[in-house]
Amino acid sequence: MLTDNRKNSATKLTPEIADQIALALQGLRFGSVEIVIHDGKVVQIERREKLRFDSK
């Protein structure tokens, strides 16, 4: 188990932020979700989606 002893290292995850993260993940098949944190607070959520096509 890792322990982080830095002051203010805890990031609060509010229900609203959790809902937005879940929404960003919903239906995502190929891609990524990036969560940007500044001073222990979530300030941005980015969703990148890749569309893949069969080469038949």
Secondary structure, DSSP 8 states (H G I E B T S, - for coil): ------TT------HHHHHHHHHHHTT-SSEEEEEEEETTEEEEEEEEE-------
